[in-house]
Amino acid sequence: MRLAEFIDHEREEIIAESMTYAARIPALKSAPPETLRDHLPLVLDAIVRDLHQPQSRAQSIEKSRGNAPLGSAETAAQTHGQLRARSGLDIEQVFAEYRVLRSCVLRMWTETHEPDPTVIADTLRFNEAIDQAVAESVTFHHAETIRWKNIFLAVLGHDLRNPLNAMLLTAQLAAGKASGAALNHIDAVLHFGRRITTLLDSLLEYSKSELGVAIPLDRRNVNLGTSCEEEVKMLRSAFPGTEIVFSLTGDTRGLFDSSRVREALGNLISNAAQHSSDGSVVRVAVTGTDTAVEISTENIAEPISPEVLNSMFEPLRRHAGRNDATPKNLGLGLFVVREIAKAHQGEVTASATENRLEFKITLPKLPRTVDLRNRI
């Protein structure tokens, strides 16, 4: 009897033995029996189908690496990993399930069959199928875990807004009746409350992007240079210790979401100011070309390695400020800049010389879906 027929014939006994064995594994001791039994039969069925298929040496090697080609339909192992994530089993428990299944099948198989070439071949083939199933389950388990994490972050950011808005409104009302030291304290509360609002906005944008929701834009015919200049004027008061120099060149009119672009510019300037010493200069240049508007920021910075430079736009990558080993933000500001540029069908790049750091956002004046005959 070949291994595929053995699994079919002893299916219920294999499942029962696996359940008994799983109860002795530390990672699975707390898992309910019905949870353990839930999808293992389906995974076994998928492995049996695989064992019945012809396989080349090259396919065998790829499968042992977990790289077997996948069909259009979701596999039993993929579904297994996804459902395990939803039911609360962690990745260690998923691995333990497959260890149990592998151990029970091979032990029962070798106990009843003499080691001949077909037994050895079937054993190798079974191990390859298990390795492939593990790879598929782990991939889908990880994706599902990340999805729920981002849902949690989105809900958290949304639910924090109501009490935060109430706090800011109360502080604003109190500011109108206060004076002296009390007013200074209230202003501090307002300042840090608005900072928390900005961080929550970034957190929500990150969560939505990870869930596959693009940043929405409200494109209008605007002069982007004027909008950026207004943003710089506001930020000068927010960073009194930093000189922000602004320059404007060329025609900067186009179809943009000026509010989003101002948000991106604000993040770049905030990043430059937070990572520079007092008295430093941040240069902001807005340049219009025939087809695009370029927005760049430049500031003095300590030498940056290529590895750090390449990871700057990745979410939750925090970098210490100048002469400061403590990260100053959630590491979402530059990520949001990149997402805003992408939403405008543009891009953002970073470059560094020995003592200067430059970011440049390039935004097309017209989205590609707009008929060029409607040019402004």
C-alpha positions in Angstrom: 0.0 0.0 0.0 1.4 3.4 -1.0 1.4 6.3 1.5 -1.5 8.1 -0.2 -3.8 5.0 0.1 -2.6 4.5 3.7 -3.6 8.1 4.7 -7.0 7.6 3.0 -7.5 4.3 4.7 -6.3 5.3 8.2 -7.5 8.9 8.0 -9.7 8.9 11.2 -7.0 7.0 13.2 -4.4 9.5 12.0 -6.6 12.4 13.1 -7.3 10.8 16.5 -3.6 10.0 17.0 -2.7 13.6 16.1 -5.2 15.0 18.6 -3.8 12.8 21.4 -0.2 13.8 20.5 -1.1 17.5 20.2 -2.3 17.5 23.8 1.2 16.8 24.9 2.8 19.6 22.9 3.3 22.7 25.1 2.3 25.1 22.2 -1.0 23.3 21.7 -2.0 22.3 25.2 -4.4 25.2 25.6 -6.0 24.8 22.2 -9.5 23.5 22.2 -9.8 20.0 20.6 -12.5 21.1 18.2 -10.1 23.9 17.0 -7.3 21.3 16.4 -9.6 19.0 14.4 -11.1 21.9 12.4 -8.9 22.0 9.3 -6.3 19.2 9.6 -8.5 16.7 7.6 -8.7 19.2 4.7 -4.9 19.6 4.8 -4.5 15.9 4.8 -6.8 15.5 1.8 -4.8 18.2 -0.1 -1.6 16.3 0.7 -3.1 13.0 -0.6 -4.1 14.7 -3.8 -0.6 16.0 -4.2 0.9 12.5 -3.6 -1.2 11.2 -6.4 0.3 13.7 -8.9 3.4 13.0 -11.0 6.4 15.1 -10.0 9.8 15.9 -11.5 13.0 16.3 -9.6 13.0 20.1 -10.1 9.4 20.3 -8.8 10.4 18.2 -5.8 13.2 20.6 -4.9 11.0 23.7 -5.3 8.3 22.1 -3.1 10.7 21.3 -0.3 11.5 25.1 -0.3 7.8 26.0 -0.2 7.9 27.4 -3.7 5.5 25.2 -5.5 3.4 27.1 -8.1 -0.1 27.9 -6.8 -3.3 27.7 -8.7 -6.0 30.4 -8.9 -8.0 28.8 -6.1 -7.1 29.2 -2.5 -5.4 26.0 -1.1 -6.5 24.2 2.0 -3.2 25.1 3.7 -3.7 28.8 2.8 -7.2 28.7 4.3 -5.9 26.9 7.3 -3.3 29.6 8.1 -5.9 32.3 7.6 -8.5 30.7 9.8 -5.9 29.9 12.5 -5.0 33.6 12.6 -8.7 34.5 13.0 -9.2 32.0 15.8 -6.3 33.4 17.7 -3.7 30.6 17.2 -0.2 32.1 16.9 2.4 31.1 14.4 4.2 28.7 16.9 0.9 26.8 17.2 0.5 26.6 13.4 4.0 25.1 13.1 3.2 22.7 16.0 0.1 21.4 14.2 2.2 20.4 11.2 4.9 18.9 13.3 2.2 16.7 15.0 0.7 15.7 11.6 4.1 14.9 10.1 5.2 12.9 13.2 1.9 10.9 13.4 1.7 10.0 9.7 5.3 9.0 9.4 5.4 7.0 12.6 2.2 5.0 11.8 3.4 4.5 8.2 6.8 3.2 9.0 5.5 1.0 11.8 3.3 -0.9 9.3 5.6 -0.9 6.2 9.0 -2.3 5.6 11.6 0.3 4.3 11.8 -0.3 0.6 12.3 2.2 -2.3 8.7 3.1 -2.5 8.4 3.8 1.2 11.5 6.0 1.1 10.2 7.8 -2.0 6.7 8.3 -0.5 8.3 9.6 2.8 10.3 12.2 1.0 7.3 13.2 -1.1 5.1 13.5 2.0 7.8 15.7 3.7 7.9 18.0 0.6 4.1 18.3 0.7 4.1 19.2 4.4 6.9 21.8 3.8 4.8 23.4 1.0 1.7 23.4 3.2 3.6 25.0 6.1 4.9 27.7 3.7 1.3 28.5 2.4 -0.2 28.5 5.9 2.5 30.7 7.4 2.1 33.2 4.5 -1.6 33.5 4.9 -1.5 33.5 8.7 1.0 36.4 8.6 -1.1 38.4 6.1 -4.3 37.9 8.1 -2.5 38.9 11.4 -1.2 42.1 9.7 -4.7 42.8 8.3 -6.3 42.6 11.8 -3.5 44.7 13.3 -4.2 47.5 10.8 -7.9 47.2 11.4 -7.2 47.6 15.2 -5.0 50.7 14.5 -7.6 52.3 12.3 -10.3 51.7 14.9 -8.1 52.9 17.7 -7.1 56.1 15.8 -10.8 56.8 15.0 -12.0 56.2 18.5 -9.4 58.4 20.0 -10.5 61.4 18.0 -13.7 62.1 19.9 -12.2 62.5 23.4 -9.2 64.4 21.8 -11.5 66.8 20.0 -13.5 67.4 23.2 -10.3 68.1 25.0 -9.2 70.6 22.4 -12.6 72.3 22.3 -12.5 72.7 26.1 -9.0 74.1 26.0 -10.0 76.6 23.4 -12.9 77.8 25.5 -10.7 78.0 28.6 -8.1 80.0 26.6 -10.7 82.7 26.0 -11.1 83.2 29.7 -7.5 82.8 30.9 -4.5 85.0 31.2 -1.0 85.0 32.3 0.6 81.7 33.4 -2.7 79.9 33.1 -3.0 80.9 29.4 0.5 79.7 28.7 -0.4 76.3 30.2 -3.5 76.1 28.1 -1.6 77.0 25.0 0.8 74.2 25.7 -2.2 71.8 26.0 -3.5 73.0 22.7 -0.1 72.7 21.0 0.4 69.1 22.1 -3.2 68.2 21.5 -2.9 69.3 17.8 0.4 67.4 17.6 -1.5 64.2 18.8 -4.1 65.0 16.1 -1.4 65.0 13.5 0.0 61.7 14.7 -3.5 60.2 14.6 -4.0 61.4 11.1 -0.7 59.7 10.1 -1.7 56.5 11.9 -5.1 56.4 10.1 -3.4 57.0 6.7 -0.9 54.2 7.4 -3.7 51.8 8.4 -5.8 52.6 5.4 -2.9 52.2 3.0 -2.0 48.8 4.5 -5.6 47.7 4.1 -5.4 48.6 0.4 -7.4 51.9 0.7 -5.6 54.7 -1.3 -5.4 58.2 0.1 -8.4 60.1 -1.3 -7.8 63.3 -3.2 -9.9 66.4 -3.8 -8.2 67.7 -6.9 -8.8 71.3 -7.8 -7.3 73.9 -10.1 -4.9 75.6 -7.7 -1.6 77.5 -7.6 0.4 75.0 -5.6 3.3 77.5 -5.1 0.9 79.8 -3.3 -0.5 77.0 -1.1 3.1 75.9 -0.2 4.1 79.4 0.7 1.1 79.7 3.1 2.1 76.4 4.7 5.7 77.7 5.2 4.4 80.9 6.9 2.4 78.8 9.4 5.3 76.5 10.1 7.7 79.4 10.8 5.7 80.1 14.0 5.7 76.4 14.9 9.5 76.1 14.7 10.8 79.5 15.9 14.3 78.0 16.3 14.6 77.1 12.7 14.9 79.5 9.8 12.7 78.4 6.9 13.7 80.0 3.5 11.2 79.7 0.7 11.6 80.2 -3.0 9.1 79.9 -5.9 10.0 79.5 -9.6 7.9 78.9 -12.7 4.2 78.2 -13.2 2.9 76.0 -10.4 -0.7 75.8 -11.4 -2.3 72.4 -11.8 -4.9 69.9 -10.6 -3.8 69.1 -7.0 -5.3 68.4 -3.6 -3.6 71.4 -2.0 -4.5 70.4 1.5 -2.8 67.0 1.0 0.3 68.6 -0.6 0.5 71.0 2.3 0.3 68.1 4.7 3.2 66.4 2.9 5.3 69.6 2.9 4.5 70.1 6.6 5.8 66.6 7.3 9.0 67.3 5.4 9.7 70.6 7.1 8.8 69.1 10.5 11.2 66.2 9.9 14.0 68.6 8.9 13.4 70.9 11.9 13.2 68.0 14.4 16.5 66.5 13.1 18.4 69.8 13.0 20.0 71.9 15.7 18.5 75.3 16.7 19.6 78.1 14.4 19.7 75.8 11.4 18.2 76.7 8.0 15.6 74.6 6.1 15.4 75.6 2.4 12.1 75.0 0.6 11.9 75.4 -3.1 8.8 75.0 -5.3 9.5 74.9 -9.0 7.0 74.6 -11.9 7.9 72.9 -15.2 5.8 72.3 -18.2 4.3 69.1 -16.9 5.0 69.0 -13.1 5.6 70.8 -9.9 8.6 70.0 -7.8 8.8 70.7 -4.1 12.1 70.2 -2.3 13.4 70.7 1.2 17.0 70.8 2.1 18.7 71.0 5.5 22.0 70.4 7.2 22.3 66.8 8.4 24.8 64.4 9.8 26.0 61.8 7.4 23.3 59.2 6.6 24.1 55.7 5.5 22.6 54.3 2.3 20.6 51.8 4.3 19.0 54.4 6.5 18.3 56.7 3.4 16.6 53.8 1.6 14.4 53.0 4.6 13.3 56.5 5.4 9.9 56.2 3.7 9.1 52.8 5.3 6.4 53.0 8.0 7.3 52.9 11.7 11.0 53.3 11.0 12.1 55.9 13.5 15.3 57.8 13.3 16.9 59.7 16.1 17.1 63.5 15.9 20.4 65.4 15.6 22.5 64.8 18.8 19.6 62.8 20.2 19.4 59.1 20.5 15.7 59.1 21.1 13.3 58.9 18.2 11.0 61.9 18.1 7.9 60.5 16.2 6.0 57.5 15.1 8.0 57.2 11.9 4.9 57.7 9.8 5.5 61.3 8.5 7.7 60.4 5.6 5.5 57.4 4.8 2.5 59.7 4.5 4.5 62.0 2.2 5.2 59.0 -0.1 1.5 58.0 -0.1 0.4 61.5 -0.9 2.9 61.7 -3.8 1.7 58.2 -5.1 -1.9 59.3 -4.9 -1.0 62.3 -7.1 0.7 59.8 -9.5 4.0 61.4 -8.5 7.0 60.4 -6.5 9.2 61.5 -3.6 13.0 60.9 -3.4 15.7 61.4 -0.8 19.3 62.2 -1.4 22.2 63.0 0.9 25.6 64.5 0.5 28.3 64.7 3.2 26.4 67.2 5.3 23.1 67.9 3.6 19.8 66.1 3.2 17.3 66.8 0.4 13.8 65.5 -0.2 12.1 66.2 -3.5 8.4 65.6 -4.3 7.5 65.6 -8.1 3.8 65.9 -8.9 2.4 65.9 -12.4 0.2 68.9 -13.1 -2.5 66.7 -14.6 -3.5 63.1 -13.6 -3.1 60.6 -16.4 -6.8 60.0 -16.5 -7.6 63.6 -17.4 -8.0 64.4 -21.1 -5.1 66.7 -22.2 -7.6 68.9 -24.1 -8.9 70.1 -20.8 -5.6 71.6 -19.8 -5.9 74.8 -17.8 
